[in-house]
């Protein structure tokens, strides 16, 4: 573990086995899975592929992949915390406790697809980890990286919401080393690794109307509240007012974007 960042994502920051985290992951999947699966479909994921799902969370994308590659393929779903993957089961699907920063390539490498959503930006070793993920691709294999990007927050017209979202960004940076600006440079990290057919897109969901995005951010803000207050990043009143906004059907804004990049290993 990096001595500069004694905590990781699941070390009493986010993650863990609590029911609130299960609900947060479900809300995140509701917001993000349609975008993820549409892209994977466009990239040609099909029967027989060997796929690695890094940081699988509650396993929604891994389950979709298992259905797509059928029993002729293979999906390995990895995470350092398997508490939300216990019930995940499908032909050709395996679940593995795996630390992507240090453990060897999972069984099944080299892969036709490596997918990581909301993983690399939370790892101070993100560049080294990306090197590892690329090295686990077969020739012609595809990597897809999805990461949060904070750039929409600064332009929010709502001071309370803007301060609360900025506090989330800062508390993650100061506790686990998250860099929510890293993905703003996509697709640069994939181009620099000599991948081909590189592309990029972004997903900017509306947060408000008490929708799934608002619910996800309300759960995130509630979970991070003790750290936000102890670090003096926002007052209790600001956090409470932001939580009220996120449950208000009349409130709408833009929070973090999802930046997406993909590319293929040369054949």
C-alpha positions, 0 to 999 in steps of 0.5 A: 500500500502506498504510504502516502495514502494509508486508506483505500476506497473500501477502508471506511471511506466508500465501499464496504458491506453496509446496506447503504453501499449496496443501495449506492452501487445499485443507483450507480448501476442504474445511471451508468450501466446503459451507457457502459453496455451500449458501448461494449455492444458497439465494440463487438463483445460477443460469444466466446470472448474472455473478459476481465471486469476490474472493480466489479462492485455489485457485478451488474456489468459482469452479469451482462458480459456473462450473458453476452459471451455465453458459456463459450466465453469467460468472465472474471469479475474481480474486486478487493471487496467481494461482499456484494458479489456473493450471489453472482453466478452464471455459466463461465463467470468467476469471481476473484478477490484481486488487488489490481495494484499488486496481484498477478494477472487473473486466470484467463489472461490474455483477455479479449476485453478488460473493463474498469469503471470508477477504479483507476481515478481512485488509485494513486498508482493509476498509471502503473495499473493501466500499464498492467491492464494493457499488458493483460490484453491479447493482441487485438484485445480491447480495453475500456476505462471509465472514470469520474471527471469533476469538470462540470461541478465548477460551473454549477449555478447552485452554491450549495450543490457546488460546494457539496460536490467539491467537498466530495472531490476534495475528501476523496483526494485527501483520504485515498488519493483520488484524481477526478481531473485525470480522465479529463485528458482522455484518450491520452493515456491510451494513445500514449500506450500505443493502442489503436482504434482509440476513442473517447466519449463522455456521459453527463447525467442530469442529477435531480428530480430525485432520480437515481443520480441524485439518490447515488450522490445523496448516499455518497455525500451521507457516507462521506459526511464525517470525513468532510466535516472533520477535514473542514471542507464544508459545514454541517449546514451546507451538507444538510442543505445539499442533501435536501436539494438531492431529494427535492423533485424540483432540483436539477443540476449536473454533477460529475461526468463519466469520461470514457476511453477505449482502444485495442492492442495492436495485432 
